[in-house]
Amino acid sequence: MNQAHSDNYIAPPGSVLRDARLGAGKSVEQVAEALNLLTTHVEALECNDYSRFNSPMFARGYIRSYARHFGLDEAPLLKDSERICRRDEEQAQQRRPKGSTQAPIQARLSVAALVALIIWGVSYLLFGGEPKPRLDVSLMEERYVPLQELRSRSLLGESLLQVPSTVSEVELSPELLSHPASVCLDAVQTVWLELRDADGTVQFRGQLEAGQSQSLDVKGPVQLALAYWPAVRIQYNQQDVALDGLAESNAIRVQIGEL
């Protein structure tokens, strides 16, 4: 790196930065990559064109990084950049037409119109739009041995999710009509589970590790068996499914659908 320290630079900040880059034998692309910037940003800094940045604050930050990268004194560069920003702002104000003072009023009217449109849209969805289906979660007849009796067994998930052949399938509630369903399962802890669609077909059976997710597009309503329901966050058609207080046992089987 070049070590150049000065309380004042004769040239504008952009020229000082460009000379430092050329003196180090670096290209615009190399500097952009080193500073994690766009090449257009590097070019704008070297041309003292701060209008390409969202605010002068961003330009100041980039100038500081550029100067430090080449061992330059950043203070005079920042001071000169502020002077250039003030000059450009004054020139821009002089170029604005006299009627531009009405712009803030027009902006406030536009914001008010946008807010009114949002309120109308929300009111339409709440009172005049299609009603959102109500989520139904019901506990199904238990057909698994209690969880505490399975903890000593090596294959907890397989034992819990195994359906005895002597038990007949439980029919879906008649008030739950078949419908497309999107089910999202997020495992907070490692857990075994089984998910069946409206036809009773197993769509997923096995173990989800902590941090894993499983998304399924199925025919609802669905039957979901869980070895330990607190270990899973469930969403059904983008609605959260709450199992709190539904059963005393942590190992449960529920039916989830829309009314």
Secondary structure, 3 states (H helix, E strand, C coil): CCCECCCCCCCCHHHHHHHHHHHCCCCHHHHHHHHCCCHHHHHHHHCCCHHHCCCHHHHHHHHHHHHHHCCECHHHHHHHHHHHHHHHHHHHHHHCCHHHHHHHHHHHHHHHHHHHHHHHHHHHHHHHCCCCCCEEEEECCCCCCCHHHCCCCCCHHHHHHCCCCCCCCCCCCCCCCCEEEEEEEEECCCEEEEEECCCCCEEEEEEECCCCEEEEEEEECEEEEECCHHHEEEEECCEEECCCCCCCCCCEEEEEEEC
